[in-house]
Amino acid sequence: GALAPALVLAAVCLAAGAAGAAARHPAAVTLVAVAFGLVQWASATLDARLQDEISDGARATVTSMAGVGVEIVCLTVYGGYAAGSMWAGPGPLFAVAAVPYLVIAFAVRRPERR
């Protein structure tokens, strides 16, 4: 599937956007936006993959728990960004944020089952 390559591309775009932000280049915003768009697409794809894998009886509970997990991760990332902003600007913080995209890409690299 295209999921893992899309996440790798998102990581590359985010890291390049971070470097561009450090250099104050206007294209950096576009690269960061592309990265975030790819991550949103990947999130929707993973949600659909989860929906396909669970039974009807457990679907509501599992998707609710997955949603809670996503919210916890988001709050952790926002808190980390806020704390990191005391020592670094957006460029380095976005570069650090690109690393988890690569980890997730590695974790979901299995081909989609049909």
Residue frames relative to the residue before (quaternion, step in Angstrom):
aa qw qx qy qz dx dy dz
G 1.0000 0.0000 0.0000 0.0000 0.00 0.00 0.00
A 0.5900 -0.6007 0.4341 0.3202 3.48 -1.34 0.19
L 0.4379 0.7425 -0.4358 0.2589 3.57 1.25 -0.15
A 0.7079 0.4505 -0.2762 0.4687 3.61 0.69 -1.04
P 0.6678 0.4782 -0.3333 0.4629 3.66 0.82 -0.80
A 0.6247 0.5363 -0.3451 0.4506 3.60 1.04 -0.69
L 0.6659 0.4894 -0.3067 0.4722 3.58 1.00 -0.77
V 0.6106 0.5216 -0.3483 0.4835 3.58 1.08 -0.65
L 0.6455 0.5072 -0.3127 0.4778 3.58 0.97 -0.84
A 0.6221 0.5307 -0.3361 0.4673 3.59 1.02 -0.76
A 0.6514 0.5094 -0.3162 0.4650 3.59 0.95 -0.85
V 0.6528 0.5070 -0.3098 0.4700 3.58 0.97 -0.87
C 0.6611 0.5019 -0.3067 0.4658 3.59 0.92 -0.90
L 0.6668 0.4970 -0.3119 0.4594 3.58 0.94 -0.85
A 0.6592 0.4939 -0.3119 0.4735 3.59 0.95 -0.84
A 0.6584 0.4901 -0.3089 0.4805 3.60 0.96 -0.83
G 0.6353 0.5175 -0.3224 0.4740 3.57 1.02 -0.76
A 0.6223 0.5343 -0.3316 0.4662 3.56 1.08 -0.74
A 0.6542 0.4949 -0.3103 0.4804 3.57 0.97 -0.85
G 0.6521 0.5122 -0.3072 0.4669 3.58 1.01 -0.79
A 0.6273 0.5275 -0.3342 0.4653 3.55 1.08 -0.74
A 0.6357 0.5260 -0.3259 0.4615 3.56 1.03 -0.80
A 0.7108 0.4135 -0.2425 0.5147 3.57 1.12 -0.71
R 0.4050 -0.7379 0.4396 0.3133 3.58 1.36 0.00
H 0.3400 0.7276 -0.5163 0.2975 3.57 0.97 0.87
P 0.4964 -0.7013 0.4204 0.2915 3.63 -0.78 0.99
A 0.5976 0.5770 -0.3710 0.4151 3.63 1.10 -0.53
A 0.4936 0.6747 -0.4223 0.3504 3.58 1.22 -0.36
V 0.6304 0.5418 -0.3342 0.4443 3.58 0.99 -0.79
T 0.6413 0.5213 -0.3199 0.4634 3.58 1.00 -0.81
L 0.6583 0.5078 -0.3120 0.4598 3.59 0.92 -0.85
V 0.6485 0.4988 -0.3156 0.4806 3.58 0.98 -0.80
A 0.6432 0.5184 -0.3212 0.4630 3.60 0.99 -0.80
V 0.6329 0.5138 -0.3295 0.4763 3.60 0.99 -0.79
A 0.6374 0.5281 -0.3257 0.4568 3.58 0.95 -0.86
F 0.6881 0.4732 -0.2905 0.4672 3.58 0.83 -0.94
G 0.6258 0.5316 -0.3354 0.4618 3.60 1.05 -0.70
L 0.6526 0.5052 -0.3086 0.4729 3.57 0.97 -0.84
V 0.6517 0.5032 -0.3197 0.4690 3.58 0.99 -0.77
Q 0.6315 0.5131 -0.3415 0.4705 3.61 1.00 -0.69
W 0.6336 0.5131 -0.3251 0.4791 3.59 1.01 -0.80
A 0.6578 0.5079 -0.3085 0.4628 3.59 0.94 -0.90
S 0.6301 0.5348 -0.3311 0.4553 3.58 1.02 -0.76
A 0.6654 0.4874 -0.2991 0.4799 3.58 0.95 -0.85
T 0.6391 0.5243 -0.3178 0.4644 3.57 1.05 -0.78
L 0.6641 0.4890 -0.3034 0.4773 3.58 0.95 -0.83
D 0.6178 0.5326 -0.3408 0.4675 3.58 1.07 -0.70
A 0.6553 0.4950 -0.3098 0.4792 3.59 0.96 -0.82
R 0.6289 0.5272 -0.3299 0.4665 3.58 1.03 -0.78
L 0.6339 0.5192 -0.3209 0.4750 3.58 1.02 -0.80
Q 0.6428 0.5340 -0.3178 0.4479 3.59 0.92 -0.91
D 0.6649 0.5101 -0.2963 0.4582 3.58 1.02 -0.80
E 0.7107 0.5006 -0.2540 0.4241 3.57 1.06 -0.75
I 0.7364 0.4189 -0.2463 0.4708 3.62 1.07 -0.50
S 0.5481 -0.6263 0.4485 0.3257 3.52 -1.20 0.61
D 0.6730 -0.5149 0.3550 0.3950 3.54 -1.26 0.44
G 0.6670 0.5367 -0.3047 0.4175 3.59 0.96 -0.85
A 0.7521 0.3745 -0.2006 0.5039 3.57 1.09 -0.64
R 0.4237 0.7612 -0.4335 0.2306 3.57 1.26 -0.28
A 0.6872 0.4866 -0.3061 0.4442 3.62 0.76 -0.97
T 0.6778 0.4902 -0.2985 0.4596 3.58 0.89 -0.89
V 0.6842 0.4893 -0.2935 0.4543 3.57 0.84 -0.96
T 0.6872 0.4637 -0.3066 0.4678 3.60 0.85 -0.84
S 0.6101 0.5343 -0.3557 0.4646 3.61 1.09 -0.59
M 0.6712 0.4811 -0.2990 0.4781 3.57 0.93 -0.86
A 0.6174 0.5243 -0.3453 0.4739 3.59 1.04 -0.71
G 0.6413 0.5279 -0.3165 0.4582 3.59 1.00 -0.81
V 0.6290 0.5157 -0.3275 0.4808 3.58 1.02 -0.78
G 0.6428 0.5274 -0.3161 0.4570 3.57 0.97 -0.85
V 0.6452 0.5147 -0.3139 0.4693 3.57 0.96 -0.87
E 0.6605 0.5044 -0.3110 0.4612 3.59 0.92 -0.86
I 0.6385 0.5169 -0.3314 0.4641 3.60 0.99 -0.77
V 0.6445 0.5055 -0.3197 0.4763 3.58 0.96 -0.84
C 0.6517 0.5179 -0.3222 0.4509 3.60 0.89 -0.89
L 0.6700 0.4896 -0.3064 0.4664 3.60 0.87 -0.89
T 0.6284 0.5277 -0.3283 0.4678 3.58 1.07 -0.73
V 0.6547 0.5006 -0.3106 0.4737 3.58 0.96 -0.87
Y 0.6565 0.5025 -0.3193 0.4632 3.60 0.89 -0.88
G 0.6560 0.5057 -0.3054 0.4697 3.58 0.97 -0.84
G 0.6478 0.5142 -0.3099 0.4689 3.56 1.02 -0.81
Y 0.6389 0.5122 -0.3220 0.4751 3.56 1.01 -0.81
A 0.6558 0.5115 -0.3121 0.4593 3.58 0.92 -0.90
A 0.6737 0.4778 -0.2986 0.4782 3.57 0.90 -0.88
G 0.6707 0.5072 -0.2966 0.4527 3.58 0.94 -0.87
S 0.6188 0.5751 -0.3484 0.4062 3.57 1.10 -0.63
M 0.5335 0.6036 -0.4119 0.4257 3.57 1.26 -0.15
W 0.7799 0.3152 -0.1520 0.5189 3.61 1.18 -0.58
A 0.8067 0.1744 -0.0687 0.5605 3.60 1.12 -0.52
G 0.4905 -0.6513 0.4982 0.2947 3.53 -1.28 0.42
P 0.7645 -0.3869 0.2547 0.4482 3.58 -1.29 -0.05
G 0.6048 0.5919 -0.3635 0.3896 3.61 0.96 -0.77
P 0.7286 0.4066 -0.2570 0.4876 3.61 0.62 -1.01
L 0.6402 0.5287 -0.3352 0.4452 3.60 1.01 -0.71
F 0.6510 0.4871 -0.3197 0.4866 3.60 1.01 -0.73
A 0.6137 0.5429 -0.3503 0.4539 3.59 1.05 -0.71
V 0.6523 0.4896 -0.3078 0.4899 3.59 0.98 -0.81
A 0.6529 0.5245 -0.3144 0.4469 3.60 1.01 -0.78
A 0.5800 0.5912 -0.3792 0.4127 3.62 1.18 -0.38
V 0.5742 0.6312 -0.3739 0.3634 3.60 1.10 -0.63
P 0.6746 0.4831 -0.3328 0.4480 3.66 0.78 -0.80
Y 0.5692 0.5792 -0.3923 0.4321 3.62 1.11 -0.52
L 0.6580 0.4980 -0.3052 0.4753 3.57 1.01 -0.81
V 0.6300 0.5266 -0.3299 0.4657 3.59 1.02 -0.77
I 0.6678 0.4841 -0.2982 0.4804 3.58 0.92 -0.89
A 0.6174 0.5415 -0.3469 0.4530 3.61 1.00 -0.78
F 0.6481 0.5049 -0.3139 0.4759 3.57 0.98 -0.81
A 0.6801 0.5122 -0.2893 0.4374 3.59 0.96 -0.88
V 0.7740 0.3400 -0.1789 0.5032 3.62 1.02 -0.72
R 0.3807 0.7817 -0.4440 0.2166 3.59 1.20 0.22
R 0.4472 0.6848 -0.4709 0.3307 3.61 1.18 -0.08
P 0.5151 -0.6320 0.4656 0.3441 3.59 -1.06 0.63
E 0.5417 -0.6188 0.4620 0.3321 3.55 -1.13 0.67
R 0.3533 -0.7152 0.5628 0.2165 3.53 -1.07 0.82
R 0.2543 -0.7665 0.5733 0.1383 3.56 -1.06 0.74
